[in-house]
Amino acid sequence: MNYSTVLFYIFALITIGSAVYLVTTKNIMYSAVALFISLFSIAVLYILLRADFIAITQIMVYVGGILILLLFGIMLTRKVTEVDITSNALNVIPSVIFAVGITAILIVIMLTTKWNIRAPLNNEVTVNQIGKMMLTGYLLPFEIASIVLLVALIGSAMYARKSKQ
């Protein structure tokens, strides 16, 4: 077993452990820290799988954007850091049955799929490949999407400004 396999299992256990702690803790700050650890260790798993673009996107969007926004919301709200979250689970039995069923389906899929493990890995960075595709074959749809997003941003700003007057 090489070091990347050991790292993969270590970070997989960290991800699972922090996700379990995330849903079982009653303190919202501890839950946010567990979410940070879980999202960051998922990014490490992406790096170990040589999916660098997805790993950077994971860190920038989820860890850097959504989680920081969530933490600011928690910390700017008064007295929410001392409040314990009550989690009275009403549907424990159906959710356990559902979770066991989904886990069984995933195990059957993993065991019956013929995995192409011995495929040669391309040493070119995926960010370079995505950049080349975006600027050659998909340049026009990329620019159209950017213009649509710009129009939506301007429209939402005008709509928000108009409703306040």
BELURUR-V387653 format. One record per residue. N is the residue number from 1. NEAR is the number of other C-alpha atoms within 8 Angstrom. Layout:
BEGIN
n:N near:NEAR
n:N near:NEAR
END
This chain:
BEGIN
n:1 near:4
n:2 near:5
n:3 near:6
n:4 near:7
n:5 near:8
n:6 near:9
n:7 near:8
n:8 near:10
n:9 near:8
n:10 near:8
n:11 near:12
n:12 near:11
n:13 near:8
n:14 near:11
n:15 near:13
n:16 near:9
n:17 near:8
n:18 near:12
n:19 near:11
n:20 near:8
n:21 near:10
n:22 near:12
n:23 near:7
n:24 near:6
n:25 near:9
n:26 near:9
n:27 near:11
n:28 near:12
n:29 near:9
n:30 near:9
n:31 near:13
n:32 near:12
n:33 near:8
n:34 near:12
n:35 near:12
n:36 near:10
n:37 near:11
n:38 near:13
n:39 near:13
n:40 near:11
n:41 near:12
n:42 near:13
n:43 near:13
n:44 near:10
n:45 near:11
n:46 near:12
n:47 near:10
n:48 near:9
n:49 near:6
n:50 near:6
n:51 near:10
n:52 near:11
n:53 near:8
n:54 near:9
n:55 near:13
n:56 near:9
n:57 near:9
n:58 near:13
n:59 near:12
n:60 near:9
n:61 near:9
n:62 near:11
n:63 near:13
n:64 near:9
n:65 near:9
n:66 near:9
n:67 near:12
n:68 near:9
n:69 near:8
n:70 near:9
n:71 near:10
n:72 near:8
n:73 near:8
n:74 near:10
n:75 near:9
n:76 near:6
n:77 near:7
n:78 near:6
n:79 near:6
n:80 near:9
n:81 near:10
n:82 near:6
n:83 near:8
n:84 near:7
n:85 near:7
n:86 near:5
n:87 near:5
n:88 near:4
n:89 near:5
n:90 near:4
n:91 near:6
n:92 near:7
n:93 near:6
n:94 near:7
n:95 near:8
n:96 near:8
n:97 near:8
n:98 near:8
n:99 near:8
n:100 near:8
n:101 near:8
n:102 near:8
n:103 near:8
n:104 near:8
n:105 near:8
n:106 near:8
n:107 near:8
n:108 near:8
n:109 near:8
n:110 near:7
n:111 near:6
n:112 near:6
n:113 near:6
n:114 near:4
n:115 near:4
n:116 near:5
n:117 near:4
n:118 near:4
n:119 near:5
n:120 near:4
n:121 near:4
n:122 near:5
n:123 near:4
n:124 near:6
n:125 near:8
n:126 near:9
n:127 near:8
n:128 near:8
n:129 near:9
n:130 near:8
n:131 near:8
n:132 near:8
n:133 near:9
n:134 near:10
n:135 near:8
n:136 near:7
n:137 near:6
n:138 near:9
n:139 near:9
n:140 near:6
n:141 near:7
n:142 near:9
n:143 near:8
n:144 near:8
n:145 near:8
n:146 near:8
n:147 near:8
n:148 near:8
n:149 near:8
n:150 near:8
n:151 near:8
n:152 near:8
n:153 near:8
n:154 near:8
n:155 near:8
n:156 near:8
n:157 near:8
n:158 near:8
n:159 near:8
n:160 near:8
n:161 near:8
n:162 near:7
n:163 near:6
n:164 near:5
n:165 near:4
END
